[in-house]
Amino acid sequence: MPEEALETQEIKERLEELGEGGEGHSSRWTLWLSLSTALIAVLAAVASLKSGACANDAILAKNDAVLHQSKADDAWAHYQAMSVKAVIYATQAESVANADTARKWRGEAEREKNEQKDVRTDAERQEGAVEHDDAAAEHALHLHHQFAKSVTIFQVAIALSAIAALVRRQPMWWLSLLIGLAGAFLFVGAFMHP
C-alpha cells in the first residue's frame, strides 16, 4: 500500500508541474511552432506559384519580342527592296529616249519612295514593340528570381522549424522565424516592385 500512495503522490506532483508551465509550456510552444511553420509553408506555396507565373510571363514576352523582331526584319527588307526598285525605275527613266516612258518610270520611282515611308513607319513600330517586349520579359524574369529566392528562404525556415521540433530547441525555432521573416521581406518586395 505505501507504494501506491507514493505513485499517487508522484502523479499529483507531475500534474502540478504541468499546471505551472512544465510540459504545458512545451505544448504551447509546439502549437506555436506548428502554426508558424504552416504559415511559412503557405507563403512558400504562394511565392512558388507567383515565381512560376512570372517565369511564364517572361517566356511569353520574349516570344512576342522575337515575333516583332521578325516582323521588323521583314519590314526593313521590304523597305530596302522598295529602295532598290526606286533606283532601278529612276535609272530606267534616265536611260530611255521617249519622254512619256521616262515620265512613267520617274512616276514609278516616286511611288516606291512614297510607299517606303509607310513601310519604314511599320518597321520602326515593330522595333519599338521589340524593345517594349524585351523590357517586359526582363522585368518578369527579375520578379521570378525574387519570388524564387523567397521560396528558397522559406524552405530553409521550414527545415529549421522541423529540426527545432525534433530536437525540441526553441532557439532553433527563433532562428527559423528570423529566416522566414527574411523570406517574407523578399516576397513582399517582389509584390511591391513596379
JOQUIHU-V14051 format. One record per backbone hydrogen bond with DSSP energy under -1.0 kcal/mol. NH is the residue of the N-H (numbers start at 1). CO is the residue of the C=O. E is the energy in kcal/mol with one decimal. If there is no record, write none. Layout:
nh=<NH/NH>
co=<CO/CO>
e=<E/E>
This chain:
nh=<5/6/7/8/9/10/11/12/13/14/15/16/17/18/19/20/22/26/27/28/29/30/31/32/33/34/35/36/37/38/39/40/41/42/43/44/45/46/47/48/49/50/51/52/53/54/55/56/57/58/59/60/61/62/63/64/65/66/67/68/69/70/71/72/73/74/75/76/77/78/79/80/81/82/83/84/85/86/87/88/89/90/91/92/93/94/95/96/102/103/104/105/106/107/108/109/110/111/112/113/114/115/116/119/120/121/122/123/124/125/126/127/128/129/130/131/132/133/134/135/136/137/138/139/140/141/142/143/144/145/146/147/148/149/150/151/152/153/154/155/156/157/158/159/160/161/162/163/164/165/166/167/168/169/173/174/175/176/177/178/179/180/181/182/183/184/185/186/187/188/189/190/191/192>
co=<1/2/3/4/5/6/7/8/9/10/11/12/13/14/15/16/17/22/23/24/25/26/27/28/29/30/31/32/33/34/35/36/37/38/39/40/41/42/43/44/45/46/47/48/49/50/51/52/53/54/55/56/57/58/59/60/61/62/63/64/65/66/67/68/69/70/71/72/73/74/75/76/77/78/79/80/81/82/83/84/85/86/87/88/89/90/91/92/98/99/100/101/102/103/104/105/106/107/108/109/110/111/112/115/116/117/118/119/120/121/122/123/124/125/126/127/128/129/130/131/132/133/134/135/136/137/138/139/140/141/142/143/144/145/146/147/148/149/150/151/152/153/154/155/156/157/158/159/160/161/162/163/164/164/169/170/171/172/173/174/175/176/177/178/179/180/181/182/183/184/185/186/187/188>
e=<-1.8/-1.9/-2.2/-2.2/-2.2/-2.4/-2.3/-2.4/-2.3/-2.4/-2.5/-2.3/-2.3/-2.1/-2.2/-1.5/-2.6/-1.2/-2.1/-2.2/-2.5/-2.4/-1.9/-2.4/-2.7/-2.4/-2.5/-2.7/-2.1/-2.3/-2.3/-2.4/-2.2/-2.1/-2.3/-2.4/-2.2/-2.4/-2.7/-2.3/-2.1/-2.6/-2.5/-2.2/-2.2/-2.7/-2.1/-2.3/-2.4/-2.3/-2.1/-2.6/-2.6/-2.3/-2.3/-2.4/-2.1/-2.1/-2.2/-2.7/-2.3/-2.2/-2.1/-2.6/-2.7/-2.3/-2.4/-2.7/-2.2/-2.4/-2.5/-2.5/-2.3/-2.4/-1.9/-2.3/-2.5/-2.4/-2.0/-2.5/-2.8/-2.4/-2.5/-2.6/-2.3/-1.6/-1.3/-1.1/-2.2/-2.4/-2.1/-2.4/-2.4/-2.3/-2.0/-2.4/-2.4/-2.5/-2.4/-2.0/-2.3/-2.4/-1.7/-1.8/-3.0/-2.2/-2.2/-2.5/-2.7/-2.1/-2.4/-2.1/-2.0/-2.0/-1.9/-2.1/-2.3/-2.8/-2.6/-2.2/-2.3/-2.4/-2.4/-2.4/-2.5/-2.3/-2.1/-2.4/-2.3/-2.2/-2.1/-2.7/-2.7/-2.4/-2.0/-2.2/-2.1/-2.4/-2.7/-2.4/-1.9/-2.3/-2.5/-2.3/-2.4/-2.1/-2.3/-2.2/-2.6/-2.3/-2.2/-2.7/-1.1/-1.3/-1.2/-2.6/-2.1/-2.0/-2.2/-2.3/-2.4/-2.6/-2.2/-1.9/-2.1/-2.0/-2.0/-1.8/-2.5/-2.9/-2.5/-2.2/-1.5/-1.9>
